[in-house]
Amino acid sequence: MVASLWLSWQDQVSLSASGGEAIVTGPDARIVLKPLAPEIFAAMQRLAPPGADEEQLAESILAAGTVDSLARWYYHVDQLRQRGLICRSLHADGRPLATLFPFCRAVPQSSRAALGSTSPETNRPAATDAGRGPCETASRRYVLSRFAYVRREQDELVLESPLAHARVIVHDARLMALLGALAAPKTLTELTQCADGLAPGLARGDSRAFLTLLREANMIDQFAPDASGSSREANSPADPALESWEFHDLLFHSRSRRGRSDNPFGGTFRMAHRPPPPALKAIVEQESYELYRPDIRQLEQADPPLAHVQERRRSLRQYAAQPLTARQLGEFLYRVARVKAQWQAQSPTAAGTQLMEFASRPYPAGGGLYELEFNVAIKACQGLAPGLYHYDPRRHCLERLAEMTRPVELLLDDAAASAGIAGESLQVLVILTARFERIAWKYESIAYALTLKHVGVVYQTMYLAATAMNLAPCALGCGDSDLFARAARTNYYVESSVGEFLLGSRVSEVLT
Ligand SMILES: Cc1cc2nc3c(=O)[nH]c(=O)nc-3n(C[C@H](O)[C@H](O)[C@H](O)COP(=O)(O)O)c2cc1C
């Protein structure tokens, strides 16, 4: 049997009628449709899951009403689709092969073309999106968007894309063979031929219907021949703005901001089934070096004014012959990263109230969680032996993690290369790591994005402290997280490096 496209209500959507109007209510949207002809209301009643065949719905409306009723139906379906209230699925032999679930939020205007929007003149869907599948222009070719990807969620295969306001659940694994065939551009005929070989059991029309579903989810690029006969892109990739976006950047952006995701956002305490991670990293018994504690009151009096520091802040990559001292490093870390206060507070979570520990620092951090750790790789610092250290912000001391091992040397070499300077000239490399669980315990969808924001906050705090202290600071854009995990013997998934910053003695100029 050939697959057909079905329409059904999205999860948690209900239909009611009152005084000639129909009211469709979903978790995030409510729409009143009026005036509503009885044949259209009857069709809507058939959308209760598993729904009904789109073509049969259209035929029943035409049989009971007029061509105008059909135009009105398409218009309403389009309205409902734009608000994420309707699912479209590919059905064969009484079961779904794939279902497109729109996110339950209003779809912005710019994405409507991809979701089968109605033509303004006729209120009918544009020809290629009418549910009858892509145009069979023999030479038109289709290819999977470079932004589309497949992953497993529970025991289902999910197709997603940061260009989509929907996800496609693939219920029948034979469709994966069709996806594979779409790795390179194909005409509909070529795709159908591939399907015959790769996915026995799928009928000829199935590739076409699956393609329609993928196009609706904005997961297909089309190429049409131009006058010279060569192919050119015919839909979304023609948007030159997309060229700037690498796959991972657009995915991270779209999933850590509201709009293109229906995941819960913000402080949901999603890991509240586990005890809250501690405010501070546990102290491991190892060599530690107490650091100099400056008198903050005295610094408040003696420091150059903020505007002066801001104006003179620069990235400096040259150092004085004499390396910075352990006392300067102590003052720097005290100004930037020490624990200022510690307390406990109750946090309301879905798993009940949880007692959490907090430890504040001189810089701001989302939720006051302070998941960042400060590590220091020392090449040259008067009073401290070379090697890798972890800064304990509560005791204000350095704990030695490693001597100048090969991985520590490589971390320093990488940093020197990033700054375009000779490795021998380096003095101190501050490596920020994140204890991911501390922030992921509370924040959903945005945990890693918050961590990167915190890195920026700390960079500027370090720039300002170093400038006020007449030291040479320079932020770095990248580091090797695997290498750090090896050097410090941390578990990459528990704590890995997220930021690097160079520090050294300044060649000249004393701020007054
Ligand atoms: C997030 C970030 C990443 C940076 N990455 C590097 C880097 O990898 N190498 C480097 O030499 N400078 C790096 N810099 C320093 C910039 O080059 C510098 O801030 C910029 O040129 C402006 O100069 P200024 O800091 O002296 O005002 C970085 C700065 C920031 C904020």
The ligand as an SDF file (V2000), in Angstrom:
LIG
                    3D

 31 33  0  0  0  0  0  0  0  0999 V2000
   37.5020   35.8920   23.9780 C   0  0  0  0  0  0  0  0  0  0  0  0
   38.8260   36.4360   23.5230 C   0  0  0  0  0  0  0  0  0  0  0  0
   39.6880   35.6110   22.8320 C   0  0  0  0  0  0  0  0  0  0  0  0
   40.9520   36.0750   22.4590 C   0  0  0  0  0  0  0  0  0  0  0  0
   41.8200   35.2050   21.8650 N   0  0  0  0  0  0  0  0  0  0  0  0
   43.0730   35.5960   21.6270 C   0  0  0  0  0  0  0  0  0  0  0  0
   44.0400   34.6650   21.1480 C   0  0  0  0  0  0  0  0  0  0  0  0
   43.7610   33.4840   20.9650 O   0  0  0  0  0  0  0  0  0  0  0  0
   45.2910   35.1180   20.9100 N   0  0  0  0  0  0  0  0  0  0  0  0
   45.6450   36.4110   21.1300 C   0  0  0  0  0  0  0  0  0  0  0  0
   46.8100   36.7470   20.9220 O   0  0  0  0  0  0  0  0  0  0  0  0
   44.7480   37.3140   21.5880 N   0  0  0  0  0  0  0  0  0  0  0  0
   43.4870   36.9400   21.8590 C   0  0  0  0  0  0  0  0  0  0  0  0
   42.5740   37.8350   22.3730 N   0  0  0  0  0  0  0  0  0  0  0  0
   42.9510   39.2270   22.5800 C   0  0  0  0  0  0  0  0  0  0  0  0
   42.4050   40.0710   21.4490 C   0  0  0  0  0  0  0  0  0  0  0  0
   43.2070   39.8960   20.3110 O   0  0  0  0  0  0  0  0  0  0  0  0
   42.3950   41.5430   21.8800 C   0  0  0  0  0  0  0  0  0  0  0  0
   41.5310   41.6860   22.9910 O   0  0  0  0  0  0  0  0  0  0  0  0
   41.9190   42.4550   20.7700 C   0  0  0  0  0  0  0  0  0  0  0  0
   42.8170   42.4460   19.6910 O   0  0  0  0  0  0  0  0  0  0  0  0
   41.7460   43.8890   21.2600 C   0  0  0  0  0  0  0  0  0  0  0  0
   42.9680   44.3590   21.7840 O   0  0  0  0  0  0  0  0  0  0  0  0
   43.0950   44.8630   23.2850 P   0  0  0  0  0  0  0  0  0  0  0  0
   42.6930   43.7360   24.1960 O   0  0  0  0  0  0  0  0  0  0  0  0
   44.5420   45.2020   23.4550 O   0  0  0  0  0  0  0  0  0  0  0  0
   42.1730   46.0200   23.4720 O   0  0  0  0  0  0  0  0  0  0  0  0
   41.3280   37.4080   22.7470 C   0  0  0  0  0  0  0  0  0  0  0  0
   40.4230   38.2450   23.4030 C   0  0  0  0  0  0  0  0  0  0  0  0
   39.1930   37.7580   23.8070 C   0  0  0  0  0  0  0  0  0  0  0  0
   38.2590   38.6560   24.5790 C   0  0  0  0  0  0  0  0  0  0  0  0
  1  2  1  0
  2  3  1  0
  2 30  2  0
  3  4  2  0
  4  5  1  0
  4 28  1  0
  5  6  2  0
  6  7  1  0
  6 13  1  0
  7  8  2  0
  7  9  1  0
  9 10  1  0
 10 11  2  0
 10 12  1  0
 12 13  2  0
 13 14  1  0
 14 15  1  0
 14 28  1  0
 15 16  1  0
 16 17  1  0
 16 18  1  0
 18 19  1  0
 18 20  1  0
 20 21  1  0
 20 22  1  0
 22 23  1  0
 23 24  1  0
 24 25  2  0
 24 26  1  0
 24 27  1  0
 28 29  2  0
 29 30  1  0
 30 31  1  0
M  END
$$$$
